[in-house]
Amino acid sequence: MSTNEIDTSDFYAFEQLLSDGERERLHAVRDFMTAEVAPIVNSHWEAATFPHEIVPGMRRLAIAGLPYKGFGCGGTTFLLDGMIAMELARTDPSIATFNGVHGGLAMGSIYLCGSDEQRERFLPAMARYDKIGAFGLTEPDVGSGASRGLTTTAERDGDTWILNGQKKWIGNATFGDLTIIWAKDVADDQVKGFVVANSSPGFTAEKQQHKIALRIVQNALITLDNVRVDEADRLQGANSFADTAEVLRVTRAGVAWMALGCARGAYENALRYAVTREQFGRPIGSFQLVQDLLVRMQGNITASWGMVARLSQLQDQGFAEDRHSSLAKAFCTVRMRETVGWARELMGGNGILLEHNVGRFVADAEAIYSYEGTREMNTLIVGRSLTGRNAFV
Ligand SMILES: Cc1cc2nc3c(=O)[nH]c(=O)nc-3n(C[C@H](O)[C@H](O)[C@H](O)COP(=O)(O)OP(=O)(O)OC[C@H]3O[C@@H](n4cnc5c(N)ncnc54)[C@H](O)[C@@H]3O)c2cc1C
């Protein structure tokens, strides 16, 4: 079997859902990831460093904030945006996460919750990656319960706000320029969003060390010690956690696409291995049990792809709701976790060596499985929509 024949896992030809121009953009991303990122990704993963050298290439591809209209953003379909998120993750889930945090969570917060003046002030530079964004919702003691439990406070003082508290796991915050901080207004107890310059006095971002997943993503413990933010930098359309949830509705769909990309990356490397690695005098891909693993993986990928493609179409038509994104995030991350596990199994011992390009996906899948709402939380969102009953507490 030639490399070409095994190079694609688009079994049901989902790329045909894109226009010719969109497919060209997707393939440009694929070429960039293959040529510029794949060769350096394992060493950066091992060293837990971020490859800043690839950012100019991402700028040329113009893939930050792709589905947002105006303000220097792409104005493309959610379907193309999703396929690109998948394509990034297919080579490296950390790079997909970097882009998801910057373009999805940070730019999305400003696009969905900001005023036109704020969109104009922040988004064009972010779309060019001239300013890198982060998103600070989770706290050391508050993860799943962020809708009601945030302890970071915002207190108004004339034309400024004073922020105090800590945020944990904040991707891109060690080197980024601005962070969207979600904090409780002490006056009305509602969650509000602030665009905070990382250079603000009282703002510190300490890199979280010793991660076993997404090691390229620079996650930070942020401390806000009497950080002053102008009222002009409070997201004017964010008045309660319901507005934060609107951002998460969009980005969870993106994470479902990334989970699919992570599964595809592991599967494709395992398939290549299956047709080249020999045991008992034959390629292991000729054994029935190995073929069974490959077919199970392909089934997971195809089922997930069908789900996220339809979800993106709903987004493009303006019909997507929280429950749609949550089902895809929960379903696709479970399928991803199964798939990367089977890919590793197929490769025997070599499956845990970085150089064989499957172990990284196995490790990274663990973080994708839990961030942007764990499987349990997204399941409860769908369960609530099915039964009309809230099972969170
Ligand atoms: C690599 C990585 C990157 C991240 N990046 C960011 C970022 O950029 N910005 C940001 O704000 N956050 C980020 N996060 C945080 C992430 O969103 C949280 O880890 C996630 O929401 C889960 O919160 P937690 O880890 O505090 O777990 P917890 O909320 O403590 O949950 C622990 C366990 O309890 C379960 N559980 C909790 N409540 C219930 C319930 N009611 N019913 C059933 N089970 C329940 C959970 O499902 C989970 O299994 C990141 C996390 C990781 C690992």
The ligand as an SDF file (V2000), in Angstrom:
LIG
                    3D

 53 58  0  0  0  0  0  0  0  0999 V2000
   -4.5430   21.2620   29.8890 C   0  0  0  0  0  0  0  0  0  0  0  0
   -5.6610   22.0920   30.3990 C   0  0  0  0  0  0  0  0  0  0  0  0
   -5.8880   23.3570   29.8450 C   0  0  0  0  0  0  0  0  0  0  0  0
   -6.8880   24.1910   30.3540 C   0  0  0  0  0  0  0  0  0  0  0  0
   -7.0290   25.4560   29.8610 N   0  0  0  0  0  0  0  0  0  0  0  0
   -7.8930   26.3180   30.4810 C   0  0  0  0  0  0  0  0  0  0  0  0
   -7.9400   27.6990   30.0850 C   0  0  0  0  0  0  0  0  0  0  0  0
   -7.2270   28.1470   29.1720 O   0  0  0  0  0  0  0  0  0  0  0  0
   -8.8010   28.5350   30.7460 N   0  0  0  0  0  0  0  0  0  0  0  0
   -9.6040   28.0740   31.7490 C   0  0  0  0  0  0  0  0  0  0  0  0
  -10.3580   28.8850   32.2980 O   0  0  0  0  0  0  0  0  0  0  0  0
   -9.5780   26.7700   32.1460 N   0  0  0  0  0  0  0  0  0  0  0  0
   -8.7420   25.8880   31.5340 C   0  0  0  0  0  0  0  0  0  0  0  0
   -8.6790   24.5620   31.9360 N   0  0  0  0  0  0  0  0  0  0  0  0
   -9.5170   24.1200   33.0510 C   0  0  0  0  0  0  0  0  0  0  0  0
  -10.5740   23.0960   32.6700 C   0  0  0  0  0  0  0  0  0  0  0  0
  -11.6150   23.7240   31.9760 O   0  0  0  0  0  0  0  0  0  0  0  0
  -11.0050   22.3800   33.9650 C   0  0  0  0  0  0  0  0  0  0  0  0
   -9.9530   21.5030   34.3060 O   0  0  0  0  0  0  0  0  0  0  0  0
  -12.3060   21.6200   33.8190 C   0  0  0  0  0  0  0  0  0  0  0  0
  -13.3900   22.5190   33.6870 O   0  0  0  0  0  0  0  0  0  0  0  0
  -12.5730   20.7070   35.0240 C   0  0  0  0  0  0  0  0  0  0  0  0
  -12.4120   21.4010   36.2190 O   0  0  0  0  0  0  0  0  0  0  0  0
  -11.4670   20.7990   37.3740 P   0  0  0  0  0  0  0  0  0  0  0  0
  -10.2060   20.3260   36.7430 O   0  0  0  0  0  0  0  0  0  0  0  0
  -11.3690   21.8270   38.4480 O   0  0  0  0  0  0  0  0  0  0  0  0
  -12.2180   19.5120   37.9230 O   0  0  0  0  0  0  0  0  0  0  0  0
  -13.3790   19.4600   39.0300 P   0  0  0  0  0  0  0  0  0  0  0  0
  -14.4330   20.4640   38.7080 O   0  0  0  0  0  0  0  0  0  0  0  0
  -12.7720   19.5310   40.3810 O   0  0  0  0  0  0  0  0  0  0  0  0
  -13.9740   18.0150   38.7800 O   0  0  0  0  0  0  0  0  0  0  0  0
  -13.3490   16.8040   39.2630 C   0  0  0  0  0  0  0  0  0  0  0  0
  -14.2390   15.6370   38.8690 C   0  0  0  0  0  0  0  0  0  0  0  0
  -15.5340   15.7700   39.4760 O   0  0  0  0  0  0  0  0  0  0  0  0
  -16.5480   15.6730   38.4910 C   0  0  0  0  0  0  0  0  0  0  0  0
  -17.6940   16.5020   38.8720 N   0  0  0  0  0  0  0  0  0  0  0  0
  -17.6940   17.7880   39.3160 C   0  0  0  0  0  0  0  0  0  0  0  0
  -18.9450   18.2120   39.5520 N   0  0  0  0  0  0  0  0  0  0  0  0
  -19.7750   17.1850   39.2410 C   0  0  0  0  0  0  0  0  0  0  0  0
  -21.2010   16.9940   39.2530 C   0  0  0  0  0  0  0  0  0  0  0  0
  -22.0430   17.9610   39.6100 N   0  0  0  0  0  0  0  0  0  0  0  0
  -21.6750   15.7870   38.8690 N   0  0  0  0  0  0  0  0  0  0  0  0
  -20.8360   14.7930   38.4560 C   0  0  0  0  0  0  0  0  0  0  0  0
  -19.5050   14.9040   38.4370 N   0  0  0  0  0  0  0  0  0  0  0  0
  -18.9710   16.0930   38.7990 C   0  0  0  0  0  0  0  0  0  0  0  0
  -15.8700   16.1960   37.2100 C   0  0  0  0  0  0  0  0  0  0  0  0
  -16.5590   15.7450   36.0430 O   0  0  0  0  0  0  0  0  0  0  0  0
  -14.4860   15.5950   37.3490 C   0  0  0  0  0  0  0  0  0  0  0  0
  -14.4770   14.2630   36.9120 O   0  0  0  0  0  0  0  0  0  0  0  0
   -7.7150   23.7020   31.4100 C   0  0  0  0  0  0  0  0  0  0  0  0
   -7.5080   22.4270   31.9270 C   0  0  0  0  0  0  0  0  0  0  0  0
   -6.4910   21.6150   31.4350 C   0  0  0  0  0  0  0  0  0  0  0  0
   -6.2870   20.2700   32.0600 C   0  0  0  0  0  0  0  0  0  0  0  0
  1  2  1  0
  2  3  1  0
  2 52  2  0
  3  4  2  0
  4  5  1  0
  4 50  1  0
  5  6  2  0
  6  7  1  0
  6 13  1  0
  7  8  2  0
  7  9  1  0
  9 10  1  0
 10 11  2  0
 10 12  1  0
 12 13  2  0
 13 14  1  0
 14 15  1  0
 14 50  1  0
 15 16  1  0
 16 17  1  0
 16 18  1  0
 18 19  1  0
 18 20  1  0
 20 21  1  0
 20 22  1  0
 22 23  1  0
 23 24  1  0
 24 25  2  0
 24 26  1  0
 24 27  1  0
 27 28  1  0
 28 29  2  0
 28 30  1  0
 28 31  1  0
 31 32  1  0
 32 33  1  0
 33 34  1  0
 33 48  1  0
 34 35  1  0
 35 36  1  0
 35 46  1  0
 36 37  1  0
 36 45  1  0
 37 38  2  0
 38 39  1  0
 39 40  1  0
 39 45  2  0
 40 41  1  0
 40 42  2  0
 42 43  1  0
 43 44  2  0
 44 45  1  0
 46 47  1  0
 46 48  1  0
 48 49  1  0
 50 51  2  0
 51 52  1  0
 52 53  1  0
M  END
$$$$
